[in-house]
Amino acid sequence: MKLKAIVHEAEEGGYWAEVPALPGCLTQAATWEELRENVREAIEAWLAAGEGGLEPTTNQRLLEVAV
């Protein structure tokens, strides 16, 4: 599975990143190399947490797809 992360330069130095495909999946780091590892760990943790917070409203349905 490939996911894209948007990387931002932090005002106080370093970087922070968000994964738009995974709501709330954010991380930060002091260096680019550290950020790459932190993004991977954040994605793994988000996926491991499952879909606990995803509840459809009355006009929505969930579709689970294995990749």
TITOR-311284 format. One line per field, with one value per residue: residue number from 1; x, y negated, z negated of N, C-alpha, C in turn; chain. Coordinates in steps of 0.001 Angstrom, whole numbers. Example, Ala and Ser with C-alpha at 12.3 -4.5 7.8 and 13.67 -1.06 7.14 Angstrom:
2
kelum (1; 2)
n.xx (13190; 12850)
n.yy (5690; 2250)
n.zz (-7800; -7080)
ca.xx (12300; 13670)
ca.yy (4500; 1060)
ca.zz (-7800; -7140)
c.xx (13200; 12900)
c.yy (3300; -30)
c.zz (-7800; -7870)
tipa (A; A)
***
This chain:
67
kelum (1; 2; 3; 4; 5; 6; 7; 8; 9; 10; 11; 12; 13; 14; 15; 16; 17; 18; 19; 20; 21; 22; 23; 24; 25; 26; 27; 28; 29; 30; 31; 32; 33; 34; 35; 36; 37; 38; 39; 40; 41; 42; 43; 44; 45; 46; 47; 48; 49; 50; 51; 52; 53; 54; 55; 56; 57; 58; 59; 60; 61; 62; 63; 64; 65; 66; 67)
n.xx (836; 553; 786; 301; 1988; 1681; 4129; 5229; 7136; 8050; 7379; 9038; 11242; 12400; 10077; 6643; 4088; 1208; -1221; -3405; -5283; -5808; -7567; -6581; -4070; -1053; 2305; 5569; 8975; 12513; 14367; 14575; 15011; 14262; 11600; 10583; 10633; 8955; 6537; 5942; 5611; 3434; 1409; 1265; 402; -2052; -3466; -3419; -5048; -7524; -10935; -12352; -13235; -14765; -17866; -20695; -23050; -26616; -26992; -24762; -22433; -20204; -17382; -15248; -12023; -9556; -6103)
n.yy (1161; -2198; -5398; -8917; -11604; -14884; -17211; -19630; -22500; -23151; -25957; -26319; -24950; -21936; -19414; -18665; -16300; -15212; -12741; -12722; -10767; -9332; -10308; -12439; -11366; -12245; -13510; -14433; -15691; -16280; -16025; -15243; -12521; -11306; -12059; -10578; -7960; -8326; -8962; -6535; -4918; -6242; -5793; -2986; -2671; -3992; -2378; 23; -599; -316; -637; -1914; -4582; -5228; -5743; -5389; -7898; -8328; -8492; -7341; -4687; -2087; -800; 1787; 2481; 4690; 4338)
n.zz (0; 818; -487; -565; -2147; -3392; -3828; -6108; -6954; -10210; -12315; -14518; -13793; -12212; -11071; -10225; -9485; -7630; -6840; -4448; -3596; -5851; -8343; -10965; -11203; -12031; -12444; -13725; -13468; -13978; -11934; -8379; -7830; -10240; -10213; -8055; -9104; -11312; -10039; -8784; -11093; -12274; -10387; -10484; -13140; -13045; -11244; -12680; -14780; -13793; -12676; -14643; -15274; -13103; -12123; -10224; -9082; -8747; -5950; -4855; -4047; -5036; -3379; -3245; -2159; -1242; -837)
ca.xx (0; 1286; 24; 1061; 1972; 2017; 5160; 5282; 8235; 7533; 7882; 10103; 12288; 11975; 8988; 5485; 3459; -137; -1595; -4805; -6150; -6054; -7899; -5936; -2744; -69; 3533; 6569; 10361; 13535; 15082; 13843; 15148; 13425; 10213; 10209; 10359; 7781; 5351; 5669; 5090; 2110; 491; 1088; -405; -3403; -4081; -3577; -6154; -8764; -11937; -13160; -13854; -15499; -19260; -21442; -24305; -27747; -26907; -23446; -22167; -18783; -16907; -13926; -11277; -8226; -5098)
ca.yy (0; -3460; -6559; -10165; -12489; -16275; -17613; -21062; -22944; -23685; -27298; -26222; -24097; -20568; -19173; -17885; -15712; -14692; -11776; -13082; -9589; -8771; -11457; -12490; -10742; -13336; -13251; -15493; -15258; -17312; -15850; -14590; -11073; -10943; -12233; -9428; -6834; -8664; -8846; -5094; -4449; -6832; -5067; -1646; -2784; -4359; -1180; 1019; -1021; 132; -1613; -2204; -5896; -5450; -5333; -6081; -8552; -7643; -8461; -6844; -3271; -1743; 210; 2228; 3013; 5201; 3941)
ca.zz (0; 839; -929; -464; -3304; -3120; -4790; -6379; -7811; -11466; -12622; -15521; -13231; -11981; -10132; -10644; -8310; -7754; -5808; -4185; -3441; -7180; -9189; -12270; -11165; -12024; -13182; -13597; -13690; -13826; -10659; -7300; -7999; -11380; -9793; -7221; -10006; -12123; -9187; -8658; -12376; -12473; -9508; -11045; -14356; -12628; -10665; -13734; -15651; -13161; -12273; -15814; -15257; -11866; -12196; -9170; -9418; -8122; -4490; -4479; -4291; -5073; -2442; -3658; -1030; -1583; 168)
c.xx (891; 340; 911; 899; 2338; 2960; 5191; 6539; 7618; 8156; 9058; 11278; 11792; 10805; 7805; 4784; 2070; -412; -3082; -5753; -6527; -6326; -7257; -4566; -1710; 1176; 4483; 7952; 11302; 14238; 14197; 13856; 14251; 11941; 9742; 9841; 9102; 6489; 4968; 5045; 3685; 1064; 212; 204; -1849; -4136; -4339; -4745; -7502; -9709; -12830; -13869; -14678; -16906; -20032; -22680; -25407; -27649; -25549; -23356; -20658; -18493; -15494; -13249; -9924; -7262; -3855)
c.yy (-1238; -4587; -7785; -10972; -13892; -16725; -19134; -21360; -23579; -25039; -27260; -25380; -22676; -20521; -18546; -17427; -15213; -13754; -12006; -11892; -8963; -9932; -11366; -11856; -11839; -12892; -14424; -14925; -16432; -17233; -15123; -13070; -10573; -11057; -11059; -8232; -7099; -8566; -7376; -4557; -4983; -6110; -3673; -1686; -3115; -3136; -110; 685; -620; -1004; -2028; -3543; -6175; -4891; -6093; -6778; -7858; -7554; -7973; -5356; -3086; -671; 559; 2910; 3464; 4845; 4783)
c.zz (0; 447; -810; -1735; -2839; -4222; -4877; -7188; -9043; -11749; -13583; -15050; -13096; -11022; -10844; -9382; -8653; -6588; -5526; -4069; -4783; -8151; -10577; -12324; -10943; -12775; -12982; -13865; -13470; -12478; -9652; -7478; -9135; -11002; -8953; -8094; -10831; -11319; -9038; -9956; -12638; -11626; -10068; -12280; -14015; -12091; -11731; -14657; -15073; -12860; -13424; -15789; -14023; -11988; -11129; -9720; -8631; -6609; -3990; -4777; -4318; -4035; -2866; -2478; -1523; -462; -30)
tipa (A; A; A; A; A; A; A; A; A; A; A; A; A; A; A; A; A; A; A; A; A; A; A; A; A; A; A; A; A; A; A; A; A; A; A; A; A; A; A; A; A; A; A; A; A; A; A; A; A; A; A; A; A; A; A; A; A; A; A; A; A; A; A; A; A; A; A)
***
